[in-house]
Amino acid sequence: MSAVIDPPEPEAPALPSIGVWWPMLETSLQLEILEHPTSPLRPVVVRRIFELCELVPRPVPRSGVRLGPNERAYLAGWVHAVDWI
């Protein structure tokens, strides 16, 4: 009996904890994310996040990087707390 194991799909680079980079992110990029929180982040935004966290940037897949449900919940709480929008 033999089994064929498919190679794993390349994973999107995991973003650092949103609590670290969100407060440091430029307002224009914050607004861009808040306008479309479920859309893939532009590669320039992902690179900026890695720069802010002093991490080596990884290639961004064509499908993009999206915020997860926990990150979107953080943003919802942040917007509510600062009454920003």
PDB file of N, CA, C and O in Angstrom:
ATOM      1  N   MET A   1       0.846  -1.161   0.000  1.00  0.00           N
ATOM      2  CA  MET A   1       0.000   0.000   0.000  1.00  0.00           C
ATOM      3  C   MET A   1       0.898   1.234   0.000  1.00  0.00           C
ATOM      4  O   MET A   1       1.851   1.320   0.775  1.00  0.00           O
ATOM      5  N   SER A   2       0.590   2.170  -0.863  1.00  0.00           N
ATOM      6  CA  SER A   2       1.387   3.398  -0.895  1.00  0.00           C
ATOM      7  C   SER A   2       0.457   4.592  -0.770  1.00  0.00           C
ATOM      8  O   SER A   2      -0.723   4.526  -1.115  1.00  0.00           O
ATOM      9  N   ALA A   3       0.997   5.644  -0.286  1.00  0.00           N
ATOM     10  CA  ALA A   3       0.224   6.865  -0.123  1.00  0.00           C
ATOM     11  C   ALA A   3       1.002   8.005  -0.767  1.00  0.00           C
ATOM     12  O   ALA A   3       2.224   8.094  -0.653  1.00  0.00           O
ATOM     13  N   VAL A   4       0.276   8.849  -1.429  1.00  0.00           N
ATOM     14  CA  VAL A   4       0.889  10.018  -2.029  1.00  0.00           C
ATOM     15  C   VAL A   4       0.564  11.207  -1.129  1.00  0.00           C
ATOM     16  O   VAL A   4      -0.593  11.486  -0.816  1.00  0.00           O
ATOM     17  N   ILE A   5       1.600  11.874  -0.739  1.00  0.00           N
ATOM     18  CA  ILE A   5       1.395  13.037   0.112  1.00  0.00           C
ATOM     19  C   ILE A   5       1.637  14.276  -0.727  1.00  0.00           C
ATOM     20  O   ILE A   5       2.714  14.470  -1.290  1.00  0.00           O
ATOM     21  N   ASP A   6       0.621  15.101  -0.795  1.00  0.00           N
ATOM     22  CA  ASP A   6       0.757  16.335  -1.541  1.00  0.00           C
ATOM     23  C   ASP A   6       1.635  17.301  -0.761  1.00  0.00           C
ATOM     24  O   ASP A   6       1.579  17.353   0.468  1.00  0.00           O
ATOM     25  N   PRO A   7       2.444  18.062  -1.484  1.00  0.00           N
ATOM     26  CA  PRO A   7       3.236  19.056  -0.768  1.00  0.00           C
ATOM     27  C   PRO A   7       2.310  20.096  -0.153  1.00  0.00           C
ATOM     28  O   PRO A   7       1.268  20.423  -0.721  1.00  0.00           O
ATOM     29  N   PRO A   8       2.689  20.606   0.997  1.00  0.00           N
ATOM     30  CA  PRO A   8       1.805  21.588   1.636  1.00  0.00           C
ATOM     31  C   PRO A   8       1.688  22.848   0.801  1.00  0.00           C
ATOM     32  O   PRO A   8       2.626  23.262   0.121  1.00  0.00           O
ATOM     33  N   GLU A   9       0.514  23.439   0.872  1.00  0.00           N
ATOM     34  CA  GLU A   9       0.292  24.714   0.184  1.00  0.00           C
ATOM     35  C   GLU A   9       1.143  25.784   0.853  1.00  0.00           C
ATOM     36  O   GLU A   9       1.269  25.793   2.078  1.00  0.00           O
ATOM     37  N   PRO A  10       1.724  26.677   0.076  1.00  0.00           N
ATOM     38  CA  PRO A  10       2.472  27.750   0.723  1.00  0.00           C
ATOM     39  C   PRO A  10       1.527  28.617   1.546  1.00  0.00           C
ATOM     40  O   PRO A  10       0.492  29.071   1.058  1.00  0.00           O
ATOM     41  N   GLU A  11       1.898  28.835   2.784  1.00  0.00           N
ATOM     42  CA  GLU A  11       1.038  29.606   3.674  1.00  0.00           C
ATOM     43  C   GLU A  11       1.319  31.089   3.524  1.00  0.00           C
ATOM     44  O   GLU A  11       2.439  31.508   3.232  1.00  0.00           O
ATOM     45  N   ALA A  12       0.283  31.860   3.729  1.00  0.00           N
ATOM     46  CA  ALA A  12       0.457  33.305   3.749  1.00  0.00           C
ATOM     47  C   ALA A  12       1.293  33.652   4.972  1.00  0.00           C
ATOM     48  O   ALA A  12       1.173  33.007   6.014  1.00  0.00           O
ATOM     49  N   PRO A  13       2.130  34.659   4.849  1.00  0.00           N
ATOM     50  CA  PRO A  13       2.935  35.003   6.015  1.00  0.00           C
ATOM     51  C   PRO A  13       2.034  35.435   7.159  1.00  0.00           C
ATOM     52  O   PRO A  13       1.148  36.275   7.002  1.00  0.00           O
ATOM     53  N   ALA A  14       2.287  34.840   8.307  1.00  0.00           N
ATOM     54  CA  ALA A  14       1.495  35.207   9.482  1.00  0.00           C
ATOM     55  C   ALA A  14       1.920  36.596   9.937  1.00  0.00           C
ATOM     56  O   ALA A  14       3.110  36.891  10.052  1.00  0.00           O
ATOM     57  N   LEU A  15       0.951  37.423  10.188  1.00  0.00           N
ATOM     58  CA  LEU A  15       1.260  38.769  10.668  1.00  0.00           C
ATOM     59  C   LEU A  15       1.614  38.712  12.148  1.00  0.00           C
ATOM     60  O   LEU A  15       1.105  37.862  12.879  1.00  0.00           O
ATOM     61  N   PRO A  16       2.478  39.604  12.587  1.00  0.00           N
ATOM     62  CA  PRO A  16       2.741  39.705  14.024  1.00  0.00           C
ATOM     63  C   PRO A  16       1.464  40.117  14.750  1.00  0.00           C
ATOM     64  O   PRO A  16       0.470  40.479  14.120  1.00  0.00           O
ATOM     65  N   SER A  17       1.498  40.061  16.035  1.00  0.00           N
ATOM     66  CA  SER A  17       0.330  40.431  16.839  1.00  0.00           C
ATOM     67  C   SER A  17      -0.123  41.849  16.502  1.00  0.00           C
ATOM     68  O   SER A  17       0.678  42.783  16.487  1.00  0.00           O
ATOM     69  N   ILE A  18      -1.412  41.991  16.235  1.00  0.00           N
ATOM     70  CA  ILE A  18      -1.955  43.285  15.817  1.00  0.00           C
ATOM     71  C   ILE A  18      -1.789  44.354  16.899  1.00  0.00           C
ATOM     72  O   ILE A  18      -1.692  45.541  16.586  1.00  0.00           O
ATOM     73  N   GLY A  19      -1.756  43.944  18.162  1.00  0.00           N
ATOM     74  CA  GLY A  19      -1.566  44.897  19.243  1.00  0.00           C
ATOM     75  C   GLY A  19      -0.203  45.563  19.219  1.00  0.00           C
ATOM     76  O   GLY A  19      -0.012  46.617  19.825  1.00  0.00           O
ATOM     77  N   VAL A  20       0.742  44.955  18.525  1.00  0.00           N
ATOM     78  CA  VAL A  20       2.084  45.519  18.415  1.00  0.00           C
ATOM     79  C   VAL A  20       2.143  46.546  17.291  1.00  0.00           C
ATOM     80  O   VAL A  20       2.618  47.663  17.493  1.00  0.00           O
ATOM     81  N   TRP A  21       1.659  46.171  16.102  1.00  0.00           N
ATOM     82  CA  TRP A  21       1.868  47.038  14.943  1.00  0.00           C
ATOM     83  C   TRP A  21       0.758  48.052  14.707  1.00  0.00           C
ATOM     84  O   TRP A  21       1.019  49.108  14.131  1.00  0.00           O
ATOM     85  N   TRP A  22      -0.463  47.772  15.130  1.00  0.00           N
ATOM     86  CA  TRP A  22      -1.575  48.683  14.832  1.00  0.00           C
ATOM     87  C   TRP A  22      -1.353  50.096  15.379  1.00  0.00           C
ATOM     88  O   TRP A  22      -1.544  51.060  14.638  1.00  0.00           O
ATOM     89  N   PRO A  23      -0.958  50.256  16.644  1.00  0.00           N
ATOM     90  CA  PRO A  23      -0.769  51.622  17.159  1.00  0.00           C
ATOM     91  C   PRO A  23       0.336  52.392  16.441  1.00  0.00           C
ATOM     92  O   PRO A  23       0.309  53.622  16.422  1.00  0.00           O
ATOM     93  N   MET A  24       1.303  51.696  15.851  1.00  0.00           N
ATOM     94  CA  MET A  24       2.420  52.358  15.165  1.00  0.00           C
ATOM     95  C   MET A  24       2.153  52.604  13.680  1.00  0.00           C
ATOM     96  O   MET A  24       2.866  53.377  13.041  1.00  0.00           O
ATOM     97  N   LEU A  25       1.141  51.959  13.139  1.00  0.00           N
ATOM     98  CA  LEU A  25       0.860  52.065  11.705  1.00  0.00           C
ATOM     99  C   LEU A  25       0.361  53.466  11.358  1.00  0.00           C
ATOM    100  O   LEU A  25      -0.408  54.065  12.109  1.00  0.00           O
ATOM    101  N   GLU A  26       0.803  53.972  10.226  1.00  0.00           N
ATOM    102  CA  GLU A  26       0.406  55.305   9.791  1.00  0.00           C
ATOM    103  C   GLU A  26      -1.110  55.387   9.650  1.00  0.00           C
ATOM    104  O   GLU A  26      -1.769  54.414   9.282  1.00  0.00           O
ATOM    105  N   THR A  27      -1.648  56.562   9.948  1.00  0.00           N
ATOM    106  CA  THR A  27      -3.097  56.766   9.917  1.00  0.00           C
ATOM    107  C   THR A  27      -3.689  56.447   8.552  1.00  0.00           C
ATOM    108  O   THR A  27      -4.773  55.870   8.467  1.00  0.00           O
ATOM    109  N   SER A  28      -2.994  56.813   7.491  1.00  0.00           N
ATOM    110  CA  SER A  28      -3.531  56.538   6.144  1.00  0.00           C
ATOM    111  C   SER A  28      -3.673  55.036   5.898  1.00  0.00           C
ATOM    112  O   SER A  28      -4.631  54.596   5.263  1.00  0.00           O
ATOM    113  N   LEU A  29      -2.722  54.255   6.400  1.00  0.00           N
ATOM    114  CA  LEU A  29      -2.811  52.802   6.232  1.00  0.00           C
ATOM    115  C   LEU A  29      -3.865  52.212   7.170  1.00  0.00           C
ATOM    116  O   LEU A  29      -4.542  51.247   6.817  1.00  0.00           O
ATOM    117  N   GLN A  30      -4.004  52.791   8.363  1.00  0.00           N
ATOM    118  CA  GLN A  30      -5.069  52.341   9.262  1.00  0.00           C
ATOM    119  C   GLN A  30      -6.435  52.550   8.614  1.00  0.00           C
ATOM    120  O   GLN A  30      -7.286  51.661   8.638  1.00  0.00           O
ATOM    121  N   LEU A  31      -6.636  53.727   8.040  1.00  0.00           N
ATOM    122  CA  LEU A  31      -7.916  54.012   7.381  1.00  0.00           C
ATOM    123  C   LEU A  31      -8.182  53.044   6.235  1.00  0.00           C
ATOM    124  O   LEU A  31      -9.308  52.580   6.054  1.00  0.00           O
ATOM    125  N   GLU A  32      -7.144  52.745   5.464  1.00  0.00           N
ATOM    126  CA  GLU A  32      -7.288  51.805   4.350  1.00  0.00           C
ATOM    127  C   GLU A  32      -7.755  50.441   4.852  1.00  0.00           C
ATOM    128  O   GLU A  32      -8.631  49.820   4.250  1.00  0.00           O
ATOM    129  N   ILE A  33      -7.178  49.983   5.941  1.00  0.00           N
ATOM    130  CA  ILE A  33      -7.559  48.681   6.504  1.00  0.00           C
ATOM    131  C   ILE A  33      -8.973  48.743   7.077  1.00  0.00           C
ATOM    132  O   ILE A  33      -9.763  47.819   6.888  1.00  0.00           O
ATOM    133  N   LEU A  34      -9.291  49.834   7.779  1.00  0.00           N
ATOM    134  CA  LEU A  34     -10.615  49.956   8.387  1.00  0.00           C
ATOM    135  C   LEU A  34     -11.733  50.051   7.353  1.00  0.00           C
ATOM    136  O   LEU A  34     -12.857  49.627   7.619  1.00  0.00           O
ATOM    137  N   GLU A  35     -11.436  50.600   6.181  1.00  0.00           N
ATOM    138  CA  GLU A  35     -12.458  50.706   5.137  1.00  0.00           C
ATOM    139  C   GLU A  35     -12.844  49.349   4.576  1.00  0.00           C
ATOM    140  O   GLU A  35     -13.994  49.140   4.190  1.00  0.00           O
ATOM    141  N   HIS A  36     -11.892  48.426   4.528  1.00  0.00           N
ATOM    142  CA  HIS A  36     -12.143  47.095   3.959  1.00  0.00           C
ATOM    143  C   HIS A  36     -11.419  46.042   4.796  1.00  0.00           C
ATOM    144  O   HIS A  36     -10.434  45.470   4.330  1.00  0.00           O
ATOM    145  N   PRO A  37     -11.878  45.773   6.015  1.00  0.00           N
ATOM    146  CA  PRO A  37     -11.140  44.862   6.900  1.00  0.00           C
ATOM    147  C   PRO A  37     -11.096  43.407   6.448  1.00  0.00           C
ATOM    148  O   PRO A  37     -10.254  42.642   6.919  1.00  0.00           O
ATOM    149  N   THR A  38     -11.992  43.012   5.538  1.00  0.00           N
ATOM    150  CA  THR A  38     -11.973  41.615   5.080  1.00  0.00           C
ATOM    151  C   THR A  38     -11.220  41.439   3.768  1.00  0.00           C
ATOM    152  O   THR A  38     -11.028  40.312   3.312  1.00  0.00           O
ATOM    153  N   SER A  39     -10.798  42.528   3.162  1.00  0.00           N
ATOM    154  CA  SER A  39     -10.059  42.463   1.898  1.00  0.00           C
ATOM    155  C   SER A  39      -8.602  42.098   2.159  1.00  0.00           C
ATOM    156  O   SER A  39      -8.084  42.328   3.252  1.00  0.00           O
ATOM    157  N   PRO A  40      -7.947  41.531   1.154  1.00  0.00           N
ATOM    158  CA  PRO A  40      -6.512  41.261   1.318  1.00  0.00           C
ATOM    159  C   PRO A  40      -5.750  42.575   1.494  1.00  0.00           C
ATOM    160  O   PRO A  40      -6.077  43.586   0.873  1.00  0.00           O
ATOM    161  N   LEU A  41      -4.743  42.542   2.340  1.00  0.00           N
ATOM    162  CA  LEU A  41      -3.904  43.709   2.544  1.00  0.00           C
ATOM    163  C   LEU A  41      -2.968  43.873   1.346  1.00  0.00           C
ATOM    164  O   LEU A  41      -2.470  42.891   0.796  1.00  0.00           O
ATOM    165  N   ARG A  42      -2.741  45.108   0.956  1.00  0.00           N
ATOM    166  CA  ARG A  42      -1.795  45.343  -0.136  1.00  0.00           C
ATOM    167  C   ARG A  42      -0.393  44.932   0.325  1.00  0.00           C
ATOM    168  O   ARG A  42      -0.071  45.048   1.507  1.00  0.00           O
ATOM    169  N   PRO A  43       0.437  44.454  -0.600  1.00  0.00           N
ATOM    170  CA  PRO A  43       1.799  44.043  -0.220  1.00  0.00           C
ATOM    171  C   PRO A  43       2.587  45.144   0.497  1.00  0.00           C
ATOM    172  O   PRO A  43       3.368  44.854   1.403  1.00  0.00           O
ATOM    173  N   VAL A  44       2.390  46.398   0.099  1.00  0.00           N
ATOM    174  CA  VAL A  44       3.112  47.492   0.757  1.00  0.00           C
ATOM    175  C   VAL A  44       2.703  47.610   2.226  1.00  0.00           C
ATOM    176  O   VAL A  44       3.526  47.962   3.070  1.00  0.00           O
ATOM    177  N   VAL A  45       1.452  47.321   2.532  1.00  0.00           N
ATOM    178  CA  VAL A  45       0.977  47.372   3.918  1.00  0.00           C
ATOM    179  C   VAL A  45       1.611  46.242   4.723  1.00  0.00           C
ATOM    180  O   VAL A  45       2.063  46.453   5.848  1.00  0.00           O
ATOM    181  N   VAL A  46       1.642  45.043   4.144  1.00  0.00           N
ATOM    182  CA  VAL A  46       2.246  43.894   4.829  1.00  0.00           C
ATOM    183  C   VAL A  46       3.725  44.159   5.092  1.00  0.00           C
ATOM    184  O   VAL A  46       4.227  43.876   6.180  1.00  0.00           O
ATOM    185  N   ARG A  47       4.424  44.704   4.091  1.00  0.00           N
ATOM    186  CA  ARG A  47       5.849  45.027   4.279  1.00  0.00           C
ATOM    187  C   ARG A  47       6.032  46.049   5.393  1.00  0.00           C
ATOM    188  O   ARG A  47       6.955  45.933   6.200  1.00  0.00           O
ATOM    189  N   ARG A  48       5.153  47.055   5.442  1.00  0.00           N
ATOM    190  CA  ARG A  48       5.257  48.084   6.477  1.00  0.00           C
ATOM    191  C   ARG A  48       5.031  47.490   7.865  1.00  0.00           C
ATOM    192  O   ARG A  48       5.703  47.878   8.821  1.00  0.00           O
ATOM    193  N   ILE A  49       4.099  46.560   7.981  1.00  0.00           N
ATOM    194  CA  ILE A  49       3.849  45.893   9.261  1.00  0.00           C
ATOM    195  C   ILE A  49       5.108  45.163   9.728  1.00  0.00           C
ATOM    196  O   ILE A  49       5.491  45.256  10.894  1.00  0.00           O
ATOM    197  N   PHE A  50       5.747  44.438   8.813  1.00  0.00           N
ATOM    198  CA  PHE A  50       6.971  43.726   9.170  1.00  0.00           C
ATOM    199  C   PHE A  50       8.088  44.702   9.537  1.00  0.00           C
ATOM    200  O   PHE A  50       8.874  44.432  10.445  1.00  0.00           O
ATOM    201  N   GLU A  51       8.163  45.832   8.835  1.00  0.00           N
ATOM    202  CA  GLU A  51       9.173  46.844   9.175  1.00  0.00           C
ATOM    203  C   GLU A  51       8.940  47.394  10.579  1.00  0.00           C
ATOM    204  O   GLU A  51       9.885  47.529  11.356  1.00  0.00           O
ATOM    205  N   LEU A  52       7.699  47.708  10.906  1.00  0.00           N
ATOM    206  CA  LEU A  52       7.382  48.255  12.220  1.00  0.00           C
ATOM    207  C   LEU A  52       7.754  47.286  13.345  1.00  0.00           C
ATOM    208  O   LEU A  52       8.149  47.706  14.432  1.00  0.00           O
ATOM    209  N   CYS A  53       7.624  46.000  13.073  1.00  0.00           N
ATOM    210  CA  CYS A  53       7.931  44.980  14.071  1.00  0.00           C
ATOM    211  C   CYS A  53       9.381  44.520  13.989  1.00  0.00           C
ATOM    212  O   CYS A  53       9.792  43.603  14.699  1.00  0.00           O
ATOM    213  N   GLU A  54      10.149  45.162  13.119  1.00  0.00           N
ATOM    214  CA  GLU A  54      11.560  44.851  12.918  1.00  0.00           C
ATOM    215  C   GLU A  54      11.774  43.380  12.567  1.00  0.00           C
ATOM    216  O   GLU A  54      12.686  42.731  13.079  1.00  0.00           O
ATOM    217  N   LEU A  55      10.917  42.869  11.685  1.00  0.00           N
ATOM    218  CA  LEU A  55      11.022  41.496  11.207  1.00  0.00           C
ATOM    219  C   LEU A  55      11.442  41.497   9.749  1.00  0.00           C
ATOM    220  O   LEU A  55      11.202  42.462   9.024  1.00  0.00           O
ATOM    221  N   VAL A  56      12.062  40.426   9.329  1.00  0.00           N
ATOM    222  CA  VAL A  56      12.451  40.284   7.933  1.00  0.00           C
ATOM    223  C   VAL A  56      11.186  40.019   7.133  1.00  0.00           C
ATOM    224  O   VAL A  56      10.470  39.058   7.412  1.00  0.00           O
ATOM    225  N   PRO A  57      10.898  40.863   6.133  1.00  0.00           N
ATOM    226  CA  PRO A  57       9.680  40.639   5.344  1.00  0.00           C
ATOM    227  C   PRO A  57       9.757  39.337   4.549  1.00  0.00           C
ATOM    228  O   PRO A  57      10.823  38.943   4.076  1.00  0.00           O
ATOM    229  N   ARG A  58       8.629  38.692   4.416  1.00  0.00           N
ATOM    230  CA  ARG A  58       8.528  37.459   3.628  1.00  0.00           C
ATOM    231  C   ARG A  58       7.734  37.764   2.372  1.00  0.00           C
ATOM    232  O   ARG A  58       6.955  38.717   2.340  1.00  0.00           O
ATOM    233  N   PRO A  59       7.928  36.963   1.345  1.00  0.00           N
ATOM    234  CA  PRO A  59       7.135  37.202   0.127  1.00  0.00           C
ATOM    235  C   PRO A  59       5.640  37.103   0.416  1.00  0.00           C
ATOM    236  O   PRO A  59       5.190  36.227   1.154  1.00  0.00           O
ATOM    237  N   VAL A  60       4.892  38.009  -0.175  1.00  0.00           N
ATOM    238  CA  VAL A  60       3.438  38.016  -0.001  1.00  0.00           C
ATOM    239  C   VAL A  60       2.827  37.210  -1.145  1.00  0.00           C
ATOM    240  O   VAL A  60       3.098  37.498  -2.310  1.00  0.00           O
ATOM    241  N   PRO A  61       2.012  36.208  -0.834  1.00  0.00           N
ATOM    242  CA  PRO A  61       1.400  35.411  -1.905  1.00  0.00           C
ATOM    243  C   PRO A  61       0.453  36.247  -2.753  1.00  0.00           C
ATOM    244  O   PRO A  61      -0.058  37.274  -2.308  1.00  0.00           O
ATOM    245  N   ARG A  62       0.229  35.791  -3.979  1.00  0.00           N
ATOM    246  CA  ARG A  62      -0.670  36.517  -4.888  1.00  0.00           C
ATOM    247  C   ARG A  62      -2.069  36.675  -4.312  1.00  0.00           C
ATOM    248  O   ARG A  62      -2.753  37.662  -4.581  1.00  0.00           O
ATOM    249  N   SER A  63      -2.484  35.704  -3.525  1.00  0.00           N
ATOM    250  CA  SER A  63      -3.829  35.776  -2.938  1.00  0.00           C
ATOM    251  C   SER A  63      -3.892  36.815  -1.823  1.00  0.00           C
ATOM    252  O   SER A  63      -4.979  37.161  -1.360  1.00  0.00           O
ATOM    253  N   GLY A  64      -2.745  37.311  -1.393  1.00  0.00           N
ATOM    254  CA  GLY A  64      -2.715  38.349  -0.377  1.00  0.00           C
ATOM    255  C   GLY A  64      -2.774  37.801   1.030  1.00  0.00           C
ATOM    256  O   GLY A  64      -2.882  36.595   1.253  1.00  0.00           O
ATOM    257  N   VAL A  65      -2.702  38.711   1.960  1.00  0.00           N
ATOM    258  CA  VAL A  65      -2.788  38.382   3.383  1.00  0.00           C
ATOM    259  C   VAL A  65      -4.032  39.082   3.914  1.00  0.00           C
ATOM    260  O   VAL A  65      -4.243  40.271   3.675  1.00  0.00           O
ATOM    261  N   ARG A  66      -4.832  38.341   4.621  1.00  0.00           N
ATOM    262  CA  ARG A  66      -6.065  38.909   5.184  1.00  0.00           C
ATOM    263  C   ARG A  66      -5.983  38.894   6.708  1.00  0.00           C
ATOM    264  O   ARG A  66      -5.303  38.064   7.310  1.00  0.00           O
ATOM    265  N   LEU A  67      -6.692  39.831   7.302  1.00  0.00           N
ATOM    266  CA  LEU A  67      -6.809  39.827   8.753  1.00  0.00           C
ATOM    267  C   LEU A  67      -7.735  38.696   9.162  1.00  0.00           C
ATOM    268  O   LEU A  67      -8.746  38.440   8.507  1.00  0.00           O
ATOM    269  N   GLY A  68      -7.389  38.031  10.235  1.00  0.00           N
ATOM    270  CA  GLY A  68      -8.219  36.953  10.752  1.00  0.00           C
ATOM    271  C   GLY A  68      -9.352  37.507  11.599  1.00  0.00           C
ATOM    272  O   GLY A  68      -9.416  38.712  11.840  1.00  0.00           O
ATOM    273  N   PRO A  69     -10.238  36.647  12.049  1.00  0.00           N
ATOM    274  CA  PRO A  69     -11.368  37.109  12.862  1.00  0.00           C
ATOM    275  C   PRO A  69     -10.930  37.781  14.162  1.00  0.00           C
ATOM    276  O   PRO A  69     -11.568  38.737  14.602  1.00  0.00           O
ATOM    277  N   ASN A  70      -9.860  37.300  14.779  1.00  0.00           N
ATOM    278  CA  ASN A  70      -9.397  37.920  16.021  1.00  0.00           C
ATOM    279  C   ASN A  70      -8.838  39.318  15.758  1.00  0.00           C
ATOM    280  O   ASN A  70      -9.033  40.230  16.560  1.00  0.00           O
ATOM    281  N   GLU A  71      -8.154  39.479  14.649  1.00  0.00           N
ATOM    282  CA  GLU A  71      -7.612  40.797  14.305  1.00  0.00           C
ATOM    283  C   GLU A  71      -8.735  41.778  13.975  1.00  0.00           C
ATOM    284  O   GLU A  71      -8.676  42.949  14.351  1.00  0.00           O
ATOM    285  N   ARG A  72      -9.754  41.295  13.273  1.00  0.00           N
ATOM    286  CA  ARG A  72     -10.895  42.171  12.969  1.00  0.00           C
ATOM    287  C   ARG A  72     -11.648  42.535  14.241  1.00  0.00           C
ATOM    288  O   ARG A  72     -12.154  43.650  14.362  1.00  0.00           O
ATOM    289  N   ALA A  73     -11.727  41.609  15.188  1.00  0.00           N
ATOM    290  CA  ALA A  73     -12.366  41.910  16.473  1.00  0.00           C
ATOM    291  C   ALA A  73     -11.558  42.956  17.240  1.00  0.00           C
ATOM    292  O   ALA A  73     -12.130  43.834  17.886  1.00  0.00           O
ATOM    293  N   TYR A  74     -10.240  42.864  17.170  1.00  0.00           N
ATOM    294  CA  TYR A  74      -9.382  43.868  17.811  1.00  0.00           C
ATOM    295  C   TYR A  74      -9.687  45.240  17.229  1.00  0.00           C
ATOM    296  O   TYR A  74      -9.834  46.216  17.966  1.00  0.00           O
ATOM    297  N   LEU A  75      -9.783  45.312  15.898  1.00  0.00           N
ATOM    298  CA  LEU A  75     -10.069  46.594  15.246  1.00  0.00           C
ATOM    299  C   LEU A  75     -11.439  47.131  15.648  1.00  0.00           C
ATOM    300  O   LEU A  75     -11.593  48.330  15.878  1.00  0.00           O
ATOM    301  N   ALA A  76     -12.422  46.260  15.732  1.00  0.00           N
ATOM    302  CA  ALA A  76     -13.765  46.702  16.121  1.00  0.00           C
ATOM    303  C   ALA A  76     -13.737  47.278  17.539  1.00  0.00           C
ATOM    304  O   ALA A  76     -14.358  48.306  17.812  1.00  0.00           O
ATOM    305  N   GLY A  77     -13.018  46.613  18.428  1.00  0.00           N
ATOM    306  CA  GLY A  77     -12.900  47.121  19.786  1.00  0.00           C
ATOM    307  C   GLY A  77     -12.119  48.416  19.845  1.00  0.00           C
ATOM    308  O   GLY A  77     -12.456  49.316  20.615  1.00  0.00           O
ATOM    309  N   TRP A  78     -11.077  48.514  19.037  1.00  0.00           N
ATOM    310  CA  TRP A  78     -10.255  49.725  19.008  1.00  0.00           C
ATOM    311  C   TRP A  78     -11.068  50.911  18.496  1.00  0.00           C
ATOM    312  O   TRP A  78     -11.016  51.997  19.073  1.00  0.00           O
ATOM    313  N   VAL A  79     -11.810  50.707  17.424  1.00  0.00           N
ATOM    314  CA  VAL A  79     -12.634  51.784  16.864  1.00  0.00           C
ATOM    315  C   VAL A  79     -13.674  52.219  17.888  1.00  0.00           C
ATOM    316  O   VAL A  79     -13.927  53.411  18.058  1.00  0.00           O
ATOM    317  N   HIS A  80     -14.271  51.255  18.562  1.00  0.00           N
ATOM    318  CA  HIS A  80     -15.284  51.586  19.573  1.00  0.00           C
ATOM    319  C   HIS A  80     -14.651  52.356  20.742  1.00  0.00           C
ATOM    320  O   HIS A  80     -15.230  53.319  21.244  1.00  0.00           O
ATOM    321  N   ALA A  81     -13.462  51.922  21.166  1.00  0.00           N
ATOM    322  CA  ALA A  81     -12.815  52.547  22.316  1.00  0.00           C
ATOM    323  C   ALA A  81     -12.375  53.971  22.039  1.00  0.00           C
ATOM    324  O   ALA A  81     -12.459  54.833  22.914  1.00  0.00           O
ATOM    325  N   VAL A  82     -11.903  54.224  20.815  1.00  0.00           N
ATOM    326  CA  VAL A  82     -11.421  55.579  20.512  1.00  0.00           C
ATOM    327  C   VAL A  82     -12.480  56.390  19.786  1.00  0.00           C
ATOM    328  O   VAL A  82     -12.293  57.584  19.553  1.00  0.00           O
ATOM    329  N   ASP A  83     -13.601  55.752  19.423  1.00  0.00           N
ATOM    330  CA  ASP A  83     -14.675  56.439  18.710  1.00  0.00           C
ATOM    331  C   ASP A  83     -14.113  57.205  17.528  1.00  0.00           C
ATOM    332  O   ASP A  83     -14.334  58.407  17.376  1.00  0.00           O
ATOM    333  N   TRP A  84     -13.378  56.476  16.694  1.00  0.00           N
ATOM    334  CA  TRP A  84     -12.578  57.093  15.642  1.00  0.00           C
ATOM    335  C   TRP A  84     -13.344  57.334  14.353  1.00  0.00           C
ATOM    336  O   TRP A  84     -13.126  58.335  13.670  1.00  0.00           O
ATOM    337  N   ILE A  85     -14.230  56.426  14.026  1.00  0.00           N
ATOM    338  CA  ILE A  85     -14.928  56.552  12.737  1.00  0.00           C
ATOM    339  C   ILE A  85     -16.309  57.129  12.922  1.00  0.00           C
ATOM    340  O   ILE A  85     -17.040  57.306  11.948  1.00  0.00           O
TER     341      ILE A  85
END
